[in-house]
Structures are given as C-alpha cells and as structure tokens.
Amino acid sequence: MKILKFFQYAYIIFAALFFWDAITKWSTDRNRAYISLLFTALAIFMFFFRKRFRKKFENRN
C-alpha cells in the first residue's frame, strides 16, 4: 500500500518538474513548452486517477 501512495505523489512531483520546464522554455521554444504542459496535465490526471484507484483498492480489502 505504501508503494502505491509513493507513486501517487511521484506524479505530482513530475507535474511540477514538467511545469517548470514549460516555464523556462516558453520564451525560447514554444512547441517544447506546449509538450511539457501536455505532460503536466497528464501527470495531474494520473495523480487523481491513481488516488481514486488506491481508495477503491483499500475499500475492497
């Protein structure tokens, strides 16, 4: 169970890193910034998906 919780919060860390990458590349290369923003949104989605999945798994046990 603790490993699932760790990976759940790892997605938030990756979202922050991709967001920082998008901010730093915004003025030089917008296409890469957009890709980083896409990965940011995907990581946030995965955070909430994994959170919901973990709660379902805990309730089942």
C-alpha distances in whole Angstrom, upper triangle without the diagonal:
4,5,5,7,9,10,11,13,14,16,18,19,21,22,24,25,26,28,30,31,32,34,36,37,38,42,42,40,39,38,36,35,34,32,30,30,29,26,25,25,23,20,20,20,17,15,16,16,12,12,13,12,8,10,12,9,8,12,13,11
4,5,5,6,9,10,11,12,15,16,17,19,20,22,23,25,26,27,29,31,32,33,35,36,40,40,39,38,37,34,33,33,31,28,29,28,25,24,24,22,19,20,20,17,15,16,16,13,12,15,14,10,12,15,13,12,15,16,15
4,5,5,6,9,10,10,13,15,15,16,19,20,21,22,24,26,27,29,30,32,33,34,38,38,36,36,34,32,31,31,28,26,27,26,22,22,23,20,17,18,19,15,14,16,15,12,12,15,13,11,14,16,13,13,17,18,16
4,5,5,6,9,10,11,13,15,16,17,19,20,21,23,25,26,27,29,31,32,33,37,37,35,34,33,30,29,29,27,25,25,24,20,20,20,18,15,16,16,12,11,12,12,8,9,11,10,7,10,12,10,11,14,15,15
4,6,5,7,9,10,11,13,15,16,17,19,20,22,23,25,26,28,30,31,32,36,36,35,34,33,30,29,29,27,24,24,23,20,19,19,18,15,15,15,12,10,12,12,9,8,11,11,8,10,13,12,11,15,16,16
4,5,5,6,9,10,11,12,14,16,17,18,20,21,23,24,26,27,29,30,34,34,33,32,31,28,27,27,25,23,23,22,19,18,19,18,14,15,16,13,11,13,14,11,11,14,14,11,14,17,15,15,18,20,19
4,5,5,7,9,10,10,13,14,15,16,18,20,21,22,24,26,27,28,32,32,30,29,28,25,25,25,22,20,20,20,16,16,16,14,11,12,13,10,9,12,12,8,10,13,12,11,14,16,15,16,19,20,20
4,5,6,7,9,10,11,14,15,16,17,19,21,22,24,25,27,28,31,32,30,29,28,25,24,24,22,19,19,18,15,14,15,13,10,10,11,8,5,8,9,6,6,10,10,9,11,14,14,14,17,19,19
4,5,5,7,9,10,11,13,14,15,17,19,20,21,23,25,26,29,30,29,28,27,24,23,23,21,18,18,18,15,14,15,14,10,10,12,10,7,10,12,9,9,13,13,12,14,17,17,17,20,22,22
4,5,5,6,9,10,11,12,14,15,16,18,20,21,23,24,28,28,26,26,25,22,21,21,19,16,17,17,14,12,14,13,9,10,12,10,8,12,13,11,12,15,15,14,17,19,19,19,22,24,24
4,5,5,6,9,10,10,12,14,15,16,18,20,21,22,26,26,24,23,22,20,19,18,16,14,14,13,10,9,10,9,5,7,9,7,6,9,10,9,11,14,14,14,16,19,19,20,22,24,24
4,5,5,6,9,10,10,12,14,15,17,18,20,21,24,25,24,23,23,20,18,18,17,14,13,14,11,9,10,10,7,6,10,9,6,10,12,11,11,15,16,15,17,20,20,21,23,25,26
4,5,5,6,9,10,11,12,14,15,17,19,20,23,24,23,22,22,19,18,18,17,14,14,15,12,10,12,12,9,10,13,12,10,13,15,14,15,18,19,18,20,23,23,23,26,28,28
4,5,5,6,8,10,10,12,14,15,16,18,21,22,20,20,19,16,15,16,14,10,11,12,9,7,10,10,7,9,12,11,10,14,15,14,15,19,19,19,21,24,24,25,27,29,29
4,5,5,6,9,10,10,12,14,15,16,20,21,19,18,18,15,13,13,12,9,9,10,7,4,7,8,5,6,10,10,9,12,14,14,15,18,19,19,21,23,24,25,27,29,30
4,6,5,6,9,10,11,12,14,15,19,20,19,18,18,16,13,15,14,10,10,12,10,7,10,12,9,9,13,13,12,15,17,17,17,20,22,22,24,26,27,27,30,32,32
4,5,5,6,9,10,11,12,14,17,18,17,17,17,14,12,14,13,9,10,12,10,8,12,13,10,12,15,15,14,17,19,19,20,23,24,24,26,28,28,29,32,33,34
4,5,5,6,9,10,10,12,15,16,14,14,14,11,9,10,9,5,7,9,7,5,9,10,9,11,14,14,14,17,18,19,20,23,24,24,26,28,29,30,32,34,35
4,5,5,6,9,10,10,14,15,14,13,14,11,9,10,10,7,6,9,8,6,9,11,10,11,14,15,15,17,19,20,21,23,25,25,27,29,30,31,33,35,36
4,5,5,6,9,10,13,14,14,14,15,12,10,12,12,9,9,13,11,9,13,15,13,14,17,18,18,20,22,23,23,26,27,28,30,32,33,33,36,37,38
4,5,5,6,8,11,12,11,11,12,9,7,10,10,7,9,11,10,10,13,15,14,15,18,19,19,22,23,24,25,27,28,29,31,33,34,35,37,39,40
4,6,5,6,9,10,9,8,10,7,4,7,8,5,6,9,10,9,12,14,14,15,17,19,19,21,23,24,25,27,29,29,31,33,34,35,37,39,40
4,6,5,8,10,10,10,12,10,7,10,12,9,9,13,13,11,14,17,16,17,20,21,21,23,25,26,27,29,31,31,33,35,36,37,39,41,42
4,6,7,8,9,10,12,10,8,12,13,10,12,15,15,14,17,19,18,19,22,23,23,26,28,28,29,32,33,34,36,38,38,39,42,43,44
4,6,5,5,7,9,7,5,9,10,9,11,14,14,14,17,19,19,20,22,24,24,27,28,29,30,33,34,34,36,38,39,40,43,44,45
4,6,6,5,8,8,5,8,11,10,10,13,15,14,16,19,19,20,22,24,25,26,28,29,31,33,34,35,37,39,40,41,43,44,46
4,6,7,10,10,9,12,14,13,14,17,18,18,20,22,23,24,26,28,28,30,32,33,34,36,38,39,41,42,43,45,47,48,50
4,6,9,9,9,12,14,13,15,17,18,19,21,23,24,25,27,28,29,31,33,34,35,37,38,39,42,43,44,46,48,49,50
4,6,6,6,9,10,11,13,15,16,17,19,20,21,23,25,26,27,29,30,32,33,35,36,37,40,41,42,44,46,47,48
4,5,5,6,9,10,10,12,14,15,16,18,20,21,22,24,25,27,28,30,31,33,34,36,38,39,40,42,44,45,47
4,5,5,6,9,10,11,13,14,16,17,19,20,21,23,25,26,27,29,31,32,33,34,37,38,39,41,42,43,45
4,5,5,6,9,10,11,12,14,15,16,18,20,21,23,25,25,27,29,30,31,32,35,36,37,39,41,42,43
4,5,5,6,9,10,10,12,14,15,17,18,20,21,23,24,25,27,29,30,31,33,35,36,37,39,41,42
4,5,5,6,9,10,11,12,14,15,17,18,20,22,22,24,26,27,28,30,32,33,34,36,38,39,41
4,5,5,6,9,10,11,12,14,15,16,18,20,21,22,24,26,26,28,30,31,32,34,36,37,39
4,5,5,6,9,10,10,12,14,15,16,19,20,21,22,24,25,26,29,30,31,33,35,36,37
4,5,5,6,9,10,11,12,14,15,17,18,20,21,23,24,26,27,29,30,32,33,35,36
4,5,5,6,9,10,11,12,14,16,16,18,20,21,22,24,26,27,28,30,32,33,35
4,5,5,6,9,10,10,12,14,15,16,18,20,20,22,24,25,26,28,30,31,32
4,5,5,6,9,10,11,13,14,15,17,19,20,21,23,25,26,27,29,30,32
4,5,5,6,9,10,11,12,14,15,17,18,20,22,23,24,26,27,29,31
4,5,5,6,9,10,10,12,14,15,16,18,20,21,22,24,26,27,28
4,5,5,6,9,10,10,12,14,15,16,18,20,21,22,24,25,27
4,5,5,7,9,10,11,13,14,15,17,19,20,21,23,25,26
4,5,5,6,9,10,11,12,14,16,17,18,20,21,23,25
4,5,5,6,8,10,10,12,14,15,16,18,20,21,22
4,5,5,6,9,10,11,12,14,15,16,18,20,21
4,5,5,6,9,10,11,12,14,15,17,18,20
4,5,5,6,9,10,11,12,14,15,17,19
4,5,5,6,9,10,10,12,14,15,17
4,5,5,6,9,10,11,12,14,16
4,5,5,6,9,10,11,12,15
4,5,5,6,9,10,11,13
4,5,5,6,9,10,11
4,5,5,6,9,10
4,5,5,6,9
4,6,5,7
4,5,5
4,5
4
